[in-house]
Amino acid sequence: MSKSIIQKNKECFVTKSTTNLHKHHIFGGPNRKLSEKYGLWVYLRADWHDMADYGVHFNKELDTKLKIIAQRRFIEEYPHQDFVKIFGKNFI
Ligand SMILES: [Zn+2]
């Protein structure tokens, strides 16, 4: 498993809870493997992941917020790589 470049601790990115955690890849679908490779994932408590209607998989606002944070961190962490070329879209 790759190390997340978004968070240091194993805790929910939203609530800081340390129980009932799911691993969420910030860029899903065809980019899921790239999210894994570059550490663009976070832990979320199950409800904030996909077990409630406000979970990131149903919550466009939270989804977009995480994508913007992830793209910014990617640019800091991998200054010589082209995010838009790799992930196919600019979120900032
Ligand atoms: Zn997910």
PDB file of the backbone (N, CA, C, O) and the ligand in Angstrom, with CONECT records:
HET     ZN  A 101       1
ATOM      1  N   MET A   1       0.843  -1.199   0.000  1.00  0.00           N
ATOM      2  CA  MET A   1       0.000   0.000   0.000  1.00  0.00           C
ATOM      3  C   MET A   1       0.877   1.247   0.000  1.00  0.00           C
ATOM      4  O   MET A   1       1.839   1.345   0.761  1.00  0.00           O
ATOM      5  N   SER A   2       0.533   2.193  -0.860  1.00  0.00           N
ATOM      6  CA  SER A   2       1.292   3.441  -0.909  1.00  0.00           C
ATOM      7  C   SER A   2       0.991   4.279   0.324  1.00  0.00           C
ATOM      8  O   SER A   2      -0.023   4.088   0.996  1.00  0.00           O
ATOM      9  N   LYS A   3       1.890   5.205   0.602  1.00  0.00           N
ATOM     10  CA  LYS A   3       1.714   6.130   1.720  1.00  0.00           C
ATOM     11  C   LYS A   3       0.899   7.310   1.196  1.00  0.00           C
ATOM     12  O   LYS A   3       1.140   7.793   0.090  1.00  0.00           O
ATOM     13  N   SER A   4      -0.056   7.768   1.984  1.00  0.00           N
ATOM     14  CA  SER A   4      -0.828   8.946   1.577  1.00  0.00           C
ATOM     15  C   SER A   4       0.050  10.190   1.660  1.00  0.00           C
ATOM     16  O   SER A   4       0.782  10.365   2.634  1.00  0.00           O
ATOM     17  N   ILE A   5      -0.014  11.049   0.654  1.00  0.00           N
ATOM     18  CA  ILE A   5       0.696  12.328   0.753  1.00  0.00           C
ATOM     19  C   ILE A   5      -0.272  13.429   1.236  1.00  0.00           C
ATOM     20  O   ILE A   5       0.098  14.600   1.327  1.00  0.00           O
ATOM     21  N   ILE A   6      -1.504  13.030   1.538  1.00  0.00           N
ATOM     22  CA  ILE A   6      -2.521  13.986   1.975  1.00  0.00           C
ATOM     23  C   ILE A   6      -2.586  14.056   3.502  1.00  0.00           C
ATOM     24  O   ILE A   6      -2.845  15.118   4.067  1.00  0.00           O
ATOM     25  N   GLN A   7      -2.354  12.942   4.157  1.00  0.00           N
ATOM     26  CA  GLN A   7      -2.450  12.909   5.619  1.00  0.00           C
ATOM     27  C   GLN A   7      -1.361  12.008   6.194  1.00  0.00           C
ATOM     28  O   GLN A   7      -0.899  11.068   5.547  1.00  0.00           O
ATOM     29  N   LYS A   8      -0.962  12.322   7.431  1.00  0.00           N
ATOM     30  CA  LYS A   8       0.106  11.561   8.095  1.00  0.00           C
ATOM     31  C   LYS A   8      -0.459  10.473   8.993  1.00  0.00           C
ATOM     32  O   LYS A   8       0.090   9.373   9.067  1.00  0.00           O
ATOM     33  N   ASN A   9      -1.551  10.779   9.673  1.00  0.00           N
ATOM     34  CA  ASN A   9      -2.076   9.858  10.673  1.00  0.00           C
ATOM     35  C   ASN A   9      -3.229   9.033  10.125  1.00  0.00           C
ATOM     36  O   ASN A   9      -3.950   9.452   9.220  1.00  0.00           O
ATOM     37  N   LYS A  10      -3.379   7.854  10.697  1.00  0.00           N
ATOM     38  CA  LYS A  10      -4.503   7.004  10.302  1.00  0.00           C
ATOM     39  C   LYS A  10      -5.741   7.460  11.057  1.00  0.00           C
ATOM     40  O   LYS A  10      -6.094   6.926  12.108  1.00  0.00           O
ATOM     41  N   GLU A  11      -6.382   8.464  10.482  1.00  0.00           N
ATOM     42  CA  GLU A  11      -7.593   9.022  11.082  1.00  0.00           C
ATOM     43  C   GLU A  11      -8.483   9.569   9.969  1.00  0.00           C
ATOM     44  O   GLU A  11      -8.019   9.852   8.864  1.00  0.00           O
ATOM     45  N   CYS A  12      -9.760   9.712  10.279  1.00  0.00           N
ATOM     46  CA  CYS A  12     -10.691  10.249   9.283  1.00  0.00           C
ATOM     47  C   CYS A  12     -10.277  11.676   8.908  1.00  0.00           C
ATOM     48  O   CYS A  12     -10.062  12.514   9.783  1.00  0.00           O
ATOM     49  N   PHE A  13     -10.169  11.943   7.624  1.00  0.00           N
ATOM     50  CA  PHE A  13      -9.737  13.253   7.155  1.00  0.00           C
ATOM     51  C   PHE A  13     -10.742  14.343   7.541  1.00  0.00           C
ATOM     52  O   PHE A  13     -10.368  15.507   7.693  1.00  0.00           O
ATOM     53  N   VAL A  14     -11.991  13.974   7.696  1.00  0.00           N
ATOM     54  CA  VAL A  14     -13.039  14.953   8.029  1.00  0.00           C
ATOM     55  C   VAL A  14     -13.202  15.096   9.542  1.00  0.00           C
ATOM     56  O   VAL A  14     -13.204  16.208  10.068  1.00  0.00           O
ATOM     57  N   THR A  15     -13.340  13.968  10.235  1.00  0.00           N
ATOM     58  CA  THR A  15     -13.727  14.009  11.659  1.00  0.00           C
ATOM     59  C   THR A  15     -12.579  13.730  12.626  1.00  0.00           C
ATOM     60  O   THR A  15     -12.717  13.959  13.828  1.00  0.00           O
ATOM     61  N   LYS A  16     -11.451  13.242  12.119  1.00  0.00           N
ATOM     62  CA  LYS A  16     -10.313  12.800  12.954  1.00  0.00           C
ATOM     63  C   LYS A  16     -10.609  11.508  13.724  1.00  0.00           C
ATOM     64  O   LYS A  16      -9.792  11.062  14.530  1.00  0.00           O
ATOM     65  N   SER A  17     -11.758  10.921  13.477  1.00  0.00           N
ATOM     66  CA  SER A  17     -12.080   9.652  14.114  1.00  0.00           C
ATOM     67  C   SER A  17     -11.035   8.599  13.730  1.00  0.00           C
ATOM     68  O   SER A  17     -10.506   8.616  12.619  1.00  0.00           O
ATOM     69  N   THR A  18     -10.747   7.690  14.654  1.00  0.00           N
ATOM     70  CA  THR A  18      -9.776   6.633  14.353  1.00  0.00           C
ATOM     71  C   THR A  18     -10.448   5.260  14.280  1.00  0.00           C
ATOM     72  O   THR A  18      -9.766   4.239  14.197  1.00  0.00           O
ATOM     73  N   THR A  19     -11.751   5.236  14.308  1.00  0.00           N
ATOM     74  CA  THR A  19     -12.469   3.964  14.194  1.00  0.00           C
ATOM     75  C   THR A  19     -13.352   3.964  12.953  1.00  0.00           C
ATOM     76  O   THR A  19     -13.756   5.008  12.441  1.00  0.00           O
ATOM     77  N   ASN A  20     -13.635   2.734  12.488  1.00  0.00           N
ATOM     78  CA  ASN A  20     -14.554   2.554  11.362  1.00  0.00           C
ATOM     79  C   ASN A  20     -14.067   3.281  10.105  1.00  0.00           C
ATOM     80  O   ASN A  20     -14.837   3.953   9.419  1.00  0.00           O
ATOM     81  N   LEU A  21     -12.769   3.131   9.822  1.00  0.00           N
ATOM     82  CA  LEU A  21     -12.179   3.866   8.708  1.00  0.00           C
ATOM     83  C   LEU A  21     -12.229   3.088   7.399  1.00  0.00           C
ATOM     84  O   LEU A  21     -12.043   1.872   7.375  1.00  0.00           O
ATOM     85  N   HIS A  22     -12.476   3.795   6.334  1.00  0.00           N
ATOM     86  CA  HIS A  22     -12.358   3.269   4.977  1.00  0.00           C
ATOM     87  C   HIS A  22     -11.244   4.034   4.264  1.00  0.00           C
ATOM     88  O   HIS A  22     -10.996   5.203   4.559  1.00  0.00           O
ATOM     89  N   LYS A  23     -10.579   3.368   3.328  1.00  0.00           N
ATOM     90  CA  LYS A  23      -9.583   4.040   2.500  1.00  0.00           C
ATOM     91  C   LYS A  23     -10.279   4.562   1.241  1.00  0.00           C
ATOM     92  O   LYS A  23     -10.917   3.798   0.517  1.00  0.00           O
ATOM     93  N   HIS A  24     -10.156   5.848   0.989  1.00  0.00           N
ATOM     94  CA  HIS A  24     -10.806   6.455  -0.177  1.00  0.00           C
ATOM     95  C   HIS A  24      -9.766   6.985  -1.163  1.00  0.00           C
ATOM     96  O   HIS A  24      -8.921   7.809  -0.811  1.00  0.00           O
ATOM     97  N   HIS A  25      -9.840   6.501  -2.396  1.00  0.00           N
ATOM     98  CA  HIS A  25      -8.984   7.018  -3.466  1.00  0.00           C
ATOM     99  C   HIS A  25      -9.628   8.288  -4.009  1.00  0.00           C
ATOM    100  O   HIS A  25     -10.775   8.265  -4.456  1.00  0.00           O
ATOM    101  N   ILE A  26      -8.895   9.389  -3.971  1.00  0.00           N
ATOM    102  CA  ILE A  26      -9.496  10.680  -4.309  1.00  0.00           C
ATOM    103  C   ILE A  26      -9.888  10.747  -5.783  1.00  0.00           C
ATOM    104  O   ILE A  26     -10.896  11.364  -6.128  1.00  0.00           O
ATOM    105  N   PHE A  27      -9.114  10.126  -6.639  1.00  0.00           N
ATOM    106  CA  PHE A  27      -9.476  10.040  -8.054  1.00  0.00           C
ATOM    107  C   PHE A  27      -9.823   8.587  -8.350  1.00  0.00           C
ATOM    108  O   PHE A  27      -8.970   7.702  -8.283  1.00  0.00           O
ATOM    109  N   GLY A  28     -11.082   8.360  -8.678  1.00  0.00           N
ATOM    110  CA  GLY A  28     -11.558   6.994  -8.851  1.00  0.00           C
ATOM    111  C   GLY A  28     -11.619   6.591 -10.308  1.00  0.00           C
ATOM    112  O   GLY A  28     -10.990   7.206 -11.169  1.00  0.00           O
ATOM    113  N   GLY A  29     -12.378   5.559 -10.568  1.00  0.00           N
ATOM    114  CA  GLY A  29     -12.538   5.050 -11.925  1.00  0.00           C
ATOM    115  C   GLY A  29     -11.190   4.680 -12.513  1.00  0.00           C
ATOM    116  O   GLY A  29     -10.395   3.990 -11.875  1.00  0.00           O
ATOM    117  N   PRO A  30     -10.930   5.142 -13.737  1.00  0.00           N
ATOM    118  CA  PRO A  30      -9.663   4.772 -14.385  1.00  0.00           C
ATOM    119  C   PRO A  30      -8.431   5.369 -13.686  1.00  0.00           C
ATOM    120  O   PRO A  30      -7.311   4.910 -13.909  1.00  0.00           O
ATOM    121  N   ASN A  31      -8.633   6.374 -12.856  1.00  0.00           N
ATOM    122  CA  ASN A  31      -7.507   7.011 -12.165  1.00  0.00           C
ATOM    123  C   ASN A  31      -7.247   6.440 -10.771  1.00  0.00           C
ATOM    124  O   ASN A  31      -6.369   6.915 -10.051  1.00  0.00           O
ATOM    125  N   ARG A  32      -8.015   5.424 -10.401  1.00  0.00           N
ATOM    126  CA  ARG A  32      -7.868   4.853  -9.072  1.00  0.00           C
ATOM    127  C   ARG A  32      -6.440   4.313  -8.833  1.00  0.00           C
ATOM    128  O   ARG A  32      -5.857   4.517  -7.768  1.00  0.00           O
ATOM    129  N   LYS A  33      -5.907   3.633  -9.831  1.00  0.00           N
ATOM    130  CA  LYS A  33      -4.551   3.091  -9.698  1.00  0.00           C
ATOM    131  C   LYS A  33      -3.517   4.198  -9.577  1.00  0.00           C
ATOM    132  O   LYS A  33      -2.527   4.063  -8.858  1.00  0.00           O
ATOM    133  N   LEU A  34      -3.756   5.300 -10.290  1.00  0.00           N
ATOM    134  CA  LEU A  34      -2.840   6.449 -10.201  1.00  0.00           C
ATOM    135  C   LEU A  34      -2.948   7.105  -8.825  1.00  0.00           C
ATOM    136  O   LEU A  34      -1.943   7.544  -8.267  1.00  0.00           O
ATOM    137  N   SER A  35      -4.150   7.172  -8.282  1.00  0.00           N
ATOM    138  CA  SER A  35      -4.342   7.699  -6.925  1.00  0.00           C
ATOM    139  C   SER A  35      -3.522   6.883  -5.933  1.00  0.00           C
ATOM    140  O   SER A  35      -2.882   7.427  -5.033  1.00  0.00           O
ATOM    141  N   GLU A  36      -3.557   5.577  -6.117  1.00  0.00           N
ATOM    142  CA  GLU A  36      -2.788   4.687  -5.247  1.00  0.00           C
ATOM    143  C   GLU A  36      -1.289   4.938  -5.424  1.00  0.00           C
ATOM    144  O   GLU A  36      -0.558   5.101  -4.447  1.00  0.00           O
ATOM    145  N   LYS A  37      -0.850   4.968  -6.658  1.00  0.00           N
ATOM    146  CA  LYS A  37       0.569   5.123  -6.973  1.00  0.00           C
ATOM    147  C   LYS A  37       1.163   6.402  -6.378  1.00  0.00           C
ATOM    148  O   LYS A  37       2.264   6.389  -5.828  1.00  0.00           O
ATOM    149  N   TYR A  38       0.423   7.497  -6.497  1.00  0.00           N
ATOM    150  CA  TYR A  38       0.954   8.792  -6.051  1.00  0.00           C
ATOM    151  C   TYR A  38       0.551   9.174  -4.622  1.00  0.00           C
ATOM    152  O   TYR A  38       0.876  10.265  -4.154  1.00  0.00           O
ATOM    153  N   GLY A  39      -0.154   8.276  -3.933  1.00  0.00           N
ATOM    154  CA  GLY A  39      -0.522   8.553  -2.540  1.00  0.00           C
ATOM    155  C   GLY A  39      -1.663   9.534  -2.393  1.00  0.00           C
ATOM    156  O   GLY A  39      -1.779  10.225  -1.381  1.00  0.00           O
ATOM    157  N   LEU A  40      -2.509   9.591  -3.415  1.00  0.00           N
ATOM    158  CA  LEU A  40      -3.638  10.528  -3.366  1.00  0.00           C
ATOM    159  C   LEU A  40      -4.885   9.813  -2.836  1.00  0.00           C
ATOM    160  O   LEU A  40      -5.856   9.582  -3.556  1.00  0.00           O
ATOM    161  N   TRP A  41      -4.815   9.480  -1.563  1.00  0.00           N
ATOM    162  CA  TRP A  41      -5.940   8.821  -0.906  1.00  0.00           C
ATOM    163  C   TRP A  41      -5.991   9.276   0.546  1.00  0.00           C
ATOM    164  O   TRP A  41      -5.004   9.767   1.095  1.00  0.00           O
ATOM    165  N   VAL A  42      -7.139   9.108   1.146  1.00  0.00           N
ATOM    166  CA  VAL A  42      -7.312   9.483   2.554  1.00  0.00           C
ATOM    167  C   VAL A  42      -8.156   8.421   3.263  1.00  0.00           C
ATOM    168  O   VAL A  42      -8.890   7.656   2.638  1.00  0.00           O
ATOM    169  N   TYR A  43      -8.022   8.407   4.580  1.00  0.00           N
ATOM    170  CA  TYR A  43      -8.952   7.616   5.370  1.00  0.00           C
ATOM    171  C   TYR A  43     -10.174   8.468   5.681  1.00  0.00           C
ATOM    172  O   TYR A  43     -10.067   9.647   6.018  1.00  0.00           O
ATOM    173  N   LEU A  44     -11.332   7.843   5.559  1.00  0.00           N
ATOM    174  CA  LEU A  44     -12.582   8.494   5.940  1.00  0.00           C
ATOM    175  C   LEU A  44     -13.377   7.531   6.811  1.00  0.00           C
ATOM    176  O   LEU A  44     -13.367   6.320   6.585  1.00  0.00           O
ATOM    177  N   ARG A  45     -14.065   8.081   7.808  1.00  0.00           N
ATOM    178  CA  ARG A  45     -14.978   7.243   8.578  1.00  0.00           C
ATOM    179  C   ARG A  45     -16.061   6.750   7.619  1.00  0.00           C
ATOM    180  O   ARG A  45     -16.437   7.462   6.687  1.00  0.00           O
ATOM    181  N   ALA A  46     -16.554   5.553   7.843  1.00  0.00           N
ATOM    182  CA  ALA A  46     -17.476   4.904   6.901  1.00  0.00           C
ATOM    183  C   ALA A  46     -18.603   5.824   6.440  1.00  0.00           C
ATOM    184  O   ALA A  46     -18.940   5.841   5.256  1.00  0.00           O
ATOM    185  N   ASP A  47     -19.188   6.590   7.362  1.00  0.00           N
ATOM    186  CA  ASP A  47     -20.309   7.457   6.963  1.00  0.00           C
ATOM    187  C   ASP A  47     -19.848   8.549   6.009  1.00  0.00           C
ATOM    188  O   ASP A  47     -20.552   8.882   5.055  1.00  0.00           O
ATOM    189  N   TRP A  48     -18.671   9.107   6.263  1.00  0.00           N
ATOM    190  CA  TRP A  48     -18.143  10.156   5.370  1.00  0.00           C
ATOM    191  C   TRP A  48     -17.594   9.582   4.063  1.00  0.00           C
ATOM    192  O   TRP A  48     -17.284  10.330   3.136  1.00  0.00           O
ATOM    193  N   HIS A  49     -17.474   8.262   3.991  1.00  0.00           N
ATOM    194  CA  HIS A  49     -17.024   7.624   2.756  1.00  0.00           C
ATOM    195  C   HIS A  49     -18.246   7.322   1.871  1.00  0.00           C
ATOM    196  O   HIS A  49     -18.510   8.044   0.910  1.00  0.00           O
ATOM    197  N   ASP A  50     -18.985   6.258   2.196  1.00  0.00           N
ATOM    198  CA  ASP A  50     -20.130   5.924   1.338  1.00  0.00           C
ATOM    199  C   ASP A  50     -21.287   5.301   2.111  1.00  0.00           C
ATOM    200  O   ASP A  50     -22.159   4.658   1.526  1.00  0.00           O
ATOM    201  N   MET A  51     -21.289   5.494   3.428  1.00  0.00           N
ATOM    202  CA  MET A  51     -22.346   4.879   4.233  1.00  0.00           C
ATOM    203  C   MET A  51     -23.417   5.881   4.685  1.00  0.00           C
ATOM    204  O   MET A  51     -24.286   5.544   5.489  1.00  0.00           O
ATOM    205  N   ALA A  52     -23.351   7.101   4.169  1.00  0.00           N
ATOM    206  CA  ALA A  52     -24.401   8.091   4.455  1.00  0.00           C
ATOM    207  C   ALA A  52     -24.521   8.989   3.232  1.00  0.00           C
ATOM    208  O   ALA A  52     -23.619   9.045   2.396  1.00  0.00           O
ATOM    209  N   ASP A  53     -25.641   9.687   3.140  1.00  0.00           N
ATOM    210  CA  ASP A  53     -25.849  10.503   1.924  1.00  0.00           C
ATOM    211  C   ASP A  53     -24.876  11.673   1.830  1.00  0.00           C
ATOM    212  O   ASP A  53     -24.665  12.219   0.746  1.00  0.00           O
ATOM    213  N   TYR A  54     -24.279  12.063   2.961  1.00  0.00           N
ATOM    214  CA  TYR A  54     -23.271  13.140   2.936  1.00  0.00           C
ATOM    215  C   TYR A  54     -21.864  12.591   2.684  1.00  0.00           C
ATOM    216  O   TYR A  54     -20.914  13.371   2.615  1.00  0.00           O
ATOM    217  N   GLY A  55     -21.709  11.289   2.548  1.00  0.00           N
ATOM    218  CA  GLY A  55     -20.402  10.683   2.263  1.00  0.00           C
ATOM    219  C   GLY A  55     -19.840  11.163   0.931  1.00  0.00           C
ATOM    220  O   GLY A  55     -20.582  11.563   0.035  1.00  0.00           O
ATOM    221  N   VAL A  56     -18.528  11.116   0.819  1.00  0.00           N
ATOM    222  CA  VAL A  56     -17.848  11.710  -0.345  1.00  0.00           C
ATOM    223  C   VAL A  56     -18.323  11.139  -1.683  1.00  0.00           C
ATOM    224  O   VAL A  56     -18.308  11.834  -2.699  1.00  0.00           O
ATOM    225  N   HIS A  57     -18.742   9.880  -1.677  1.00  0.00           N
ATOM    226  CA  HIS A  57     -19.194   9.303  -2.947  1.00  0.00           C
ATOM    227  C   HIS A  57     -20.535   9.863  -3.428  1.00  0.00           C
ATOM    228  O   HIS A  57     -20.923   9.658  -4.578  1.00  0.00           O
ATOM    229  N   PHE A  58     -21.244  10.577  -2.533  1.00  0.00           N
ATOM    230  CA  PHE A  58     -22.538  11.179  -2.903  1.00  0.00           C
ATOM    231  C   PHE A  58     -22.535  12.692  -2.699  1.00  0.00           C
ATOM    232  O   PHE A  58     -23.559  13.349  -2.883  1.00  0.00           O
ATOM    233  N   ASN A  59     -21.394  13.236  -2.324  1.00  0.00           N
ATOM    234  CA  ASN A  59     -21.305  14.626  -1.879  1.00  0.00           C
ATOM    235  C   ASN A  59     -20.321  15.371  -2.791  1.00  0.00           C
ATOM    236  O   ASN A  59     -19.110  15.360  -2.567  1.00  0.00           O
ATOM    237  N   LYS A  60     -20.865  16.005  -3.806  1.00  0.00           N
ATOM    238  CA  LYS A  60     -20.046  16.654  -4.836  1.00  0.00           C
ATOM    239  C   LYS A  60     -19.112  17.711  -4.243  1.00  0.00           C
ATOM    240  O   LYS A  60     -17.963  17.848  -4.664  1.00  0.00           O
ATOM    241  N   GLU A  61     -19.623  18.452  -3.262  1.00  0.00           N
ATOM    242  CA  GLU A  61     -18.841  19.526  -2.661  1.00  0.00           C
ATOM    243  C   GLU A  61     -17.591  18.981  -1.963  1.00  0.00           C
ATOM    244  O   GLU A  61     -16.490  19.502  -2.141  1.00  0.00           O
ATOM    245  N   LEU A  62     -17.779  17.934  -1.172  1.00  0.00           N
ATOM    246  CA  LEU A  62     -16.645  17.318  -0.477  1.00  0.00           C
ATOM    247  C   LEU A  62     -15.701  16.658  -1.479  1.00  0.00           C
ATOM    248  O   LEU A  62     -14.481  16.755  -1.343  1.00  0.00           O
ATOM    249  N   ASP A  63     -16.259  15.994  -2.477  1.00  0.00           N
ATOM    250  CA  ASP A  63     -15.452  15.335  -3.502  1.00  0.00           C
ATOM    251  C   ASP A  63     -14.539  16.355  -4.201  1.00  0.00           C
ATOM    252  O   ASP A  63     -13.342  16.119  -4.364  1.00  0.00           O
ATOM    253  N   THR A  64     -15.114  17.472  -4.602  1.00  0.00           N
ATOM    254  CA  THR A  64     -14.336  18.519  -5.288  1.00  0.00           C
ATOM    255  C   THR A  64     -13.278  19.106  -4.359  1.00  0.00           C
ATOM    256  O   THR A  64     -12.148  19.357  -4.778  1.00  0.00           O
ATOM    257  N   LYS A  65     -13.645  19.324  -3.097  1.00  0.00           N
ATOM    258  CA  LYS A  65     -12.705  19.869  -2.120  1.00  0.00           C
ATOM    259  C   LYS A  65     -11.478  18.950  -1.985  1.00  0.00           C
ATOM    260  O   LYS A  65     -10.341  19.422  -1.975  1.00  0.00           O
ATOM    261  N   LEU A  66     -11.720  17.646  -1.881  1.00  0.00           N
ATOM    262  CA  LEU A  66     -10.618  16.689  -1.767  1.00  0.00           C
ATOM    263  C   LEU A  66      -9.769  16.665  -3.032  1.00  0.00           C
ATOM    264  O   LEU A  66      -8.547  16.539  -2.954  1.00  0.00           O
ATOM    265  N   LYS A  67     -10.399  16.782  -4.186  1.00  0.00           N
ATOM    266  CA  LYS A  67      -9.649  16.764  -5.448  1.00  0.00           C
ATOM    267  C   LYS A  67      -8.736  17.985  -5.578  1.00  0.00           C
ATOM    268  O   LYS A  67      -7.616  17.882  -6.078  1.00  0.00           O
ATOM    269  N   ILE A  68      -9.221  19.129  -5.125  1.00  0.00           N
ATOM    270  CA  ILE A  68      -8.399  20.347  -5.169  1.00  0.00           C
ATOM    271  C   ILE A  68      -7.203  20.209  -4.214  1.00  0.00           C
ATOM    272  O   ILE A  68      -6.071  20.527  -4.579  1.00  0.00           O
ATOM    273  N   ILE A  69      -7.465  19.735  -2.992  1.00  0.00           N
ATOM    274  CA  ILE A  69      -6.388  19.515  -2.015  1.00  0.00           C
ATOM    275  C   ILE A  69      -5.364  18.533  -2.591  1.00  0.00           C
ATOM    276  O   ILE A  69      -4.157  18.745  -2.475  1.00  0.00           O
ATOM    277  N   ALA A  70      -5.855  17.463  -3.209  1.00  0.00           N
ATOM    278  CA  ALA A  70      -4.967  16.431  -3.751  1.00  0.00           C
ATOM    279  C   ALA A  70      -4.101  16.968  -4.883  1.00  0.00           C
ATOM    280  O   ALA A  70      -2.905  16.685  -4.942  1.00  0.00           O
ATOM    281  N   GLN A  71      -4.701  17.738  -5.779  1.00  0.00           N
ATOM    282  CA  GLN A  71      -3.907  18.293  -6.889  1.00  0.00           C
ATOM    283  C   GLN A  71      -2.827  19.235  -6.347  1.00  0.00           C
ATOM    284  O   GLN A  71      -1.690  19.201  -6.815  1.00  0.00           O
ATOM    285  N   ARG A  72      -3.171  20.068  -5.370  1.00  0.00           N
ATOM    286  CA  ARG A  72      -2.180  20.994  -4.785  1.00  0.00           C
ATOM    287  C   ARG A  72      -1.038  20.232  -4.130  1.00  0.00           C
ATOM    288  O   ARG A  72       0.125  20.603  -4.285  1.00  0.00           O
ATOM    289  N   ARG A  73      -1.361  19.168  -3.398  1.00  0.00           N
ATOM    290  CA  ARG A  73      -0.322  18.363  -2.744  1.00  0.00           C
ATOM    291  C   ARG A  73       0.547  17.645  -3.780  1.00  0.00           C
ATOM    292  O   ARG A  73       1.762  17.533  -3.617  1.00  0.00           O
ATOM    293  N   PHE A  74      -0.083  17.170  -4.826  1.00  0.00           N
ATOM    294  CA  PHE A  74       0.661  16.498  -5.899  1.00  0.00           C
ATOM    295  C   PHE A  74       1.715  17.450  -6.469  1.00  0.00           C
ATOM    296  O   PHE A  74       2.873  17.075  -6.653  1.00  0.00           O
ATOM    297  N   ILE A  75       1.293  18.683  -6.743  1.00  0.00           N
ATOM    298  CA  ILE A  75       2.197  19.680  -7.341  1.00  0.00           C
ATOM    299  C   ILE A  75       3.375  19.971  -6.401  1.00  0.00           C
ATOM    300  O   ILE A  75       4.505  20.147  -6.857  1.00  0.00           O
ATOM    301  N   GLU A  76       3.107  20.022  -5.089  1.00  0.00           N
ATOM    302  CA  GLU A  76       4.184  20.231  -4.109  1.00  0.00           C
ATOM    303  C   GLU A  76       5.131  19.037  -4.048  1.00  0.00           C
ATOM    304  O   GLU A  76       6.352  19.184  -4.002  1.00  0.00           O
ATOM    305  N   GLU A  77       4.528  17.853  -4.048  1.00  0.00           N
ATOM    306  CA  GLU A  77       5.295  16.617  -3.824  1.00  0.00           C
ATOM    307  C   GLU A  77       6.064  16.171  -5.067  1.00  0.00           C
ATOM    308  O   GLU A  77       7.160  15.619  -4.969  1.00  0.00           O
ATOM    309  N   TYR A  78       5.475  16.419  -6.232  1.00  0.00           N
ATOM    310  CA  TYR A  78       6.088  15.967  -7.491  1.00  0.00           C
ATOM    311  C   TYR A  78       6.219  17.150  -8.453  1.00  0.00           C
ATOM    312  O   TYR A  78       5.534  17.194  -9.475  1.00  0.00           O
ATOM    313  N   PRO A  79       7.093  18.106  -8.131  1.00  0.00           N
ATOM    314  CA  PRO A  79       7.157  19.347  -8.928  1.00  0.00           C
ATOM    315  C   PRO A  79       7.529  19.129 -10.400  1.00  0.00           C
ATOM    316  O   PRO A  79       7.275  19.996 -11.236  1.00  0.00           O
ATOM    317  N   HIS A  80       8.120  17.996 -10.713  1.00  0.00           N
ATOM    318  CA  HIS A  80       8.536  17.769 -12.104  1.00  0.00           C
ATOM    319  C   HIS A  80       7.543  16.931 -12.905  1.00  0.00           C
ATOM    320  O   HIS A  80       7.797  16.581 -14.057  1.00  0.00           O
ATOM    321  N   GLN A  81       6.409  16.616 -12.281  1.00  0.00           N
ATOM    322  CA  GLN A  81       5.392  15.820 -12.979  1.00  0.00           C
ATOM    323  C   GLN A  81       4.216  16.725 -13.354  1.00  0.00           C
ATOM    324  O   GLN A  81       3.929  17.708 -12.672  1.00  0.00           O
ATOM    325  N   ASP A  82       3.558  16.378 -14.430  1.00  0.00           N
ATOM    326  CA  ASP A  82       2.442  17.176 -14.947  1.00  0.00           C
ATOM    327  C   ASP A  82       1.107  16.539 -14.521  1.00  0.00           C
ATOM    328  O   ASP A  82       0.642  15.572 -15.124  1.00  0.00           O
ATOM    329  N   PHE A  83       0.508  17.107 -13.468  1.00  0.00           N
ATOM    330  CA  PHE A  83      -0.727  16.534 -12.926  1.00  0.00           C
ATOM    331  C   PHE A  83      -1.805  16.375 -14.001  1.00  0.00           C
ATOM    332  O   PHE A  83      -2.406  15.309 -14.135  1.00  0.00           O
ATOM    333  N   VAL A  84      -2.041  17.444 -14.762  1.00  0.00           N
ATOM    334  CA  VAL A  84      -3.143  17.450 -15.731  1.00  0.00           C
ATOM    335  C   VAL A  84      -2.918  16.398 -16.817  1.00  0.00           C
ATOM    336  O   VAL A  84      -3.857  15.747 -17.276  1.00  0.00           O
ATOM    337  N   LYS A  85      -1.675  16.249 -17.211  1.00  0.00           N
ATOM    338  CA  LYS A  85      -1.347  15.241 -18.213  1.00  0.00           C
ATOM    339  C   LYS A  85      -1.592  13.824 -17.678  1.00  0.00           C
ATOM    340  O   LYS A  85      -2.094  12.957 -18.393  1.00  0.00           O
ATOM    341  N   ILE A  86      -1.229  13.606 -16.412  1.00  0.00           N
ATOM    342  CA  ILE A  86      -1.356  12.281 -15.816  1.00  0.00           C
ATOM    343  C   ILE A  86      -2.816  11.944 -15.498  1.00  0.00           C
ATOM    344  O   ILE A  86      -3.287  10.849 -15.804  1.00  0.00           O
ATOM    345  N   PHE A  87      -3.534  12.905 -14.876  1.00  0.00           N
ATOM    346  CA  PHE A  87      -4.924  12.625 -14.424  1.00  0.00           C
ATOM    347  C   PHE A  87      -5.974  13.094 -15.429  1.00  0.00           C
ATOM    348  O   PHE A  87      -7.161  12.812 -15.263  1.00  0.00           O
ATOM    349  N   GLY A  88      -5.543  13.811 -16.474  1.00  0.00           N
ATOM    350  CA  GLY A  88      -6.461  14.165 -17.546  1.00  0.00           C
ATOM    351  C   GLY A  88      -7.389  15.324 -17.272  1.00  0.00           C
ATOM    352  O   GLY A  88      -8.269  15.617 -18.082  1.00  0.00           O
ATOM    353  N   LYS A  89      -7.210  15.993 -16.141  1.00  0.00           N
ATOM    354  CA  LYS A  89      -8.113  17.107 -15.816  1.00  0.00           C
ATOM    355  C   LYS A  89      -7.488  18.031 -14.783  1.00  0.00           C
ATOM    356  O   LYS A  89      -6.730  17.603 -13.912  1.00  0.00           O
ATOM    357  N   ASN A  90      -7.827  19.312 -14.906  1.00  0.00           N
ATOM    358  CA  ASN A  90      -7.390  20.292 -13.906  1.00  0.00           C
ATOM    359  C   ASN A  90      -8.547  20.580 -12.958  1.00  0.00           C
ATOM    360  O   ASN A  90      -9.644  20.918 -13.402  1.00  0.00           O
ATOM    361  N   PHE A  91      -8.311  20.449 -11.660  1.00  0.00           N
ATOM    362  CA  PHE A  91      -9.380  20.659 -10.663  1.00  0.00           C
ATOM    363  C   PHE A  91      -9.241  21.993  -9.933  1.00  0.00           C
ATOM    364  O   PHE A  91     -10.133  22.375  -9.176  1.00  0.00           O
ATOM    365  N   ILE A  92      -8.142  22.701 -10.149  1.00  0.00           N
ATOM    366  CA  ILE A  92      -7.909  23.952  -9.413  1.00  0.00           C
ATOM    367  C   ILE A  92      -8.446  25.155 -10.202  1.00  0.00           C
ATOM    368  O   ILE A  92      -8.340  26.292  -9.742  1.00  0.00           O
TER     369      ILE A  92
HETATM  370 ZN    ZN A 101     -14.046   5.936  -1.935  1.00  0.00          ZN2+
END
